[in-house]
Amino acid sequence: MGLAFGFFLKRSRLCLSASLRDIYVEKKLDGLWWFFFIILTTSVIYFSLIALHVIPEAAQVPFSVSSEIIGGLFFGFGAAMCSGCITTAMIKIGDGRITGLIAALSFMLIAVATKQGPLSPLNNQLQQSTLTSANYTNLIRFNPLFLLVPLFVIFLFVIYKQKLGQANSYLSKFQKHSSKTKISDYLLRQRWNPFITAAILGIIAGLSFYFSYQTGRYGSVATLGPLISWQNFFGSAAVKLDWGELFVVGLILGSFTFTFSNKEFAFKNYSGKDIMLSFVGGCLMGFGAVVGNGCILANGIVGNAMLSLESLTNIIFITFGLWIGSYFLYIRPMSREINNEN
Amino acid sequence: MKIKKLTLSFVLLFTVGCLSTTNVQADCKSGNNAAKPAKTIAPDKSRLVKTEHSHFYIDAKAANQEIKQHPQTVVLETSYGKKTSYAKGHLPRAVQFDTLEIETEQNHWNILSFKQCRDAFLKKGITKNTPVLVYSEDALSSARVEFVGYWLGIKNIKIVDGGLNAWKNNKLPLQKGTLKPVAKSNFGRQTPAHPEDLIRTANDFRQYRQKHPKLVLASTRSWDEYVGNISGYNYIKNTGEVNGAVYARVSKTSSDVYYLMNKDWTMKNPQRILQYWKSKGITPNKETVFYCGTGWRACPAFFLAKDNGWKQVHIFDGGWYDWDKSHQKHPQEFPVQKGNPSDKKHFKIIKQPEATN
């Protein structure tokens, strides 16, 4: 599943964090609809698996509002510094960008420090403050599929009618184009409507609930827990690598498979400033992910697909963090440059 | 200036990260416990062990006399894995005992079968009648081995109170080099002497609780583990407690029994902890089951209770590790609790699996 997710995420040429960032930076909602469609597809599959009794429903546990807010802001700001979230960092490792590796390593370091090390008392205090038991079952008294399936159909209709993701759209400008018709071109180079990859990513994330559950792990695609486990694995023989840990390896390999097949793989040079930004951004993301109990993938996609209010709170503040980071890192310096030129 | 600030942030964050990897909240076995025992001896009034009164502990000086006067006494230095520090200095006549001989990861860190444990002790030259002294460099492995020896039926097995640290604090002689034990062939028993004191798996505990619905499950885990902030173990991802567990205030982290020990790692005078247990309904007139993550921290609590005359006390060996695995597969039958039970609003009994991020 990791291989497929990494492959198709790379194939989409889109970024989970950029789709939220560009609402502010580019004043475009296209990325948000793409992001939303992944969530919707995942959600339909997840609740269908529950309705078919293939997997049980997850517990709704209390969460700390303040930790979701603080975690989200830190994570978003860190993602802006790294020009992508931790999932993007995994993808970057696969396509030869050292900044992805640096961000991932610093993420792991600080995530472990926050989860188990010297920052854990702070995290533990935050997790026990401003607790709320609010969850979607308070708001929806019926099977969520009665809401999700019509919404999915309506969304498909809107994609078709509004021609979302068509050539010349904002999202399609990130894609390369090939007019050749071999199978490899179709798989690797032909322009795809981004909502096709959104659907594929949603299907992978949805079905991951089933495959992960078979191994005794209840969850879907994720990076935080698995990366912490990888860090611990190198320090203790007792740590077992399971579905999640293999998923993140697959994520990197999937990205590598795509870029290698497309002859795009290359080790790229970066300035000292980019490397430093990646390191610090990775640290902030590591702290934010642990405090917020997840990242853009786990909270943004999977958690929201499960209709978790905790994840909804977190992704809203991840988005704000991305916007604040983008303002200080890109918008303000650019407008100063423009003012200086004038 | 900006580059300097960034460099300073880099150095600070890197230092924090490095500190975190050396201070990982590892479990009792890997012993990454940053805490070290004090080099000063705790005063007598702070100590549990009055040599002649304890069934399970012996003062370091009395242990030294025992070793000198009784050549048949076997001394075991216990540890998780073989320690190279053993050969540099150990108690006279001490042989190494690796806890992996009595528990394994494949067995969910539960105590192995009677035959396997018995054979492990026979290899060290120990039968049911052999006097045994057990000690360790860490805080807990000796109690684990002591419990297995007690459960098997070794009549006279005691922990050197304060372990190697107490031996050194009392400036008692150490021996260098590696000693090979002389194995024995006949333990003297075919079944455990105290089978009732060991509740092995999550299913065993569930069935035991159905027969004894008023039993008290006393958690020896730290507060953060108890309320579900952390799992306490690198290899256990999920947090929470066995439903119905009462916080027994025994440990501060997953690799100590802080509230039962003095700073020099000798066992504390138990009056305070017994009072606390009484206030939480953990009393000798009830069936009491101590548990932790994988059974180590429960052992000193068990011995403390036994030393004070408690008869209806047991250890749930599988602990949170086993219960969590069962909960993931059968959440209705193995519910989990999360939060502080005093916080009625946010305390929850969970009968469904929780998503892992």
Contacts between the chains, C-beta under 8 A, distances in Angstrom:
chain1	res1	chain2	res2	distance
A	56	B	331	6.6
A	56	B	352	5.7
A	56	B	353	6.0
A	57	B	352	5.7
A	58	B	352	5.9
A	58	B	353	6.1
A	58	B	354	6.2
A	58	B	355	4.9
A	59	B	331	7.7
A	59	B	348	7.6
A	59	B	350	4.3
A	59	B	351	7.5
A	59	B	352	4.0
A	59	B	353	6.6
A	59	B	354	4.9
A	61	B	338	6.0
A	61	B	348	6.0
A	61	B	350	6.6
A	61	B	354	6.2
A	62	B	338	7.8
A	62	B	339	6.7
A	62	B	346	4.3
A	62	B	348	6.6
A	106	B	13	7.3
A	106	B	17	7.2
A	109	B	14	7.7
A	109	B	17	3.4
A	109	B	18	7.8
A	109	B	20	6.9
A	109	B	21	7.1
A	110	B	13	6.8
A	110	B	16	7.2
A	110	B	17	5.8
A	110	B	20	7.6
A	112	B	17	7.8
A	112	B	20	5.4
A	112	B	21	6.5
A	112	B	24	6.6
A	113	B	16	5.6
A	113	B	17	5.7
A	113	B	19	7.3
A	113	B	20	3.1
A	113	B	21	7.9
A	115	B	230	7.4
A	116	B	20	7.1
A	116	B	24	5.2
A	116	B	25	4.1
A	116	B	230	7.0
A	116	B	234	7.6
A	117	B	16	7.9
A	117	B	19	6.7
A	117	B	20	2.8
A	117	B	21	7.3
A	117	B	23	5.2
A	117	B	24	6.2
A	117	B	25	7.4
A	118	B	16	6.4
A	118	B	19	5.6
A	118	B	20	5.8
A	118	B	23	6.2
A	119	B	16	7.2
A	119	B	20	7.2
A	120	B	25	7.0
A	120	B	224	7.8
A	120	B	230	6.7
A	123	B	229	7.7
A	124	B	224	5.3
A	124	B	229	4.2
A	124	B	230	6.9
A	127	B	229	5.5
A	128	B	227	6.9
A	128	B	229	6.9
A	128	B	340	7.9
A	131	B	339	7.8
A	131	B	343	7.6
A	131	B	345	7.5
A	131	B	346	4.4
A	132	B	346	8.0
A	133	B	345	6.8
A	133	B	346	6.1
A	133	B	348	7.7
A	216	B	325	7.0
A	216	B	328	5.1
A	216	B	329	6.6
A	217	B	328	7.4
A	217	B	356	5.6
A	218	B	328	6.4
A	218	B	353	3.9
A	218	B	354	6.6
A	218	B	355	5.7
A	218	B	356	6.1
A	219	B	355	4.8
A	219	B	356	3.9
A	219	B	357	6.7
A	220	B	355	7.7
A	222	B	356	6.9
A	222	B	357	5.0
A	224	B	357	5.3
A	225	B	237	6.0
A	225	B	356	5.7
A	225	B	357	5.4
A	229	B	234	7.9
A	229	B	237	7.2
A	231	B	21	7.3
A	232	B	24	6.8
A	232	B	234	4.0
A	232	B	235	7.4
A	235	B	21	6.5
A	235	B	24	6.1
A	235	B	26	7.5
A	235	B	32	8.0
A	235	B	234	7.1
A	236	B	24	7.9
A	236	B	26	6.2
A	236	B	30	5.4
A	236	B	234	4.8
A	236	B	235	6.9
A	238	B	27	7.4
A	238	B	29	6.9
A	238	B	30	6.9
A	238	B	105	6.1
A	238	B	233	7.8
A	238	B	234	6.5
A	238	B	235	4.5
A	239	B	234	5.1
A	239	B	235	4.6
A	240	B	235	6.0
A	244	B	356	6.8
A	276	B	6	5.1
A	276	B	7	7.8
A	276	B	10	6.4
A	279	B	10	6.1
A	279	B	13	7.7
A	280	B	6	7.0
A	280	B	9	5.9
A	280	B	10	6.9
A	280	B	13	7.0
A	283	B	13	4.8
A	283	B	17	7.5
A	293	B	357	6.0
A	294	B	357	4.2
A	295	B	357	7.8
A	298	B	357	4.0
A	299	B	357	7.4
A	302	B	355	7.3
A	302	B	357	7.7
A	303	B	355	7.5
A	303	B	357	7.7
A	306	B	355	6.4
A	308	B	355	7.9
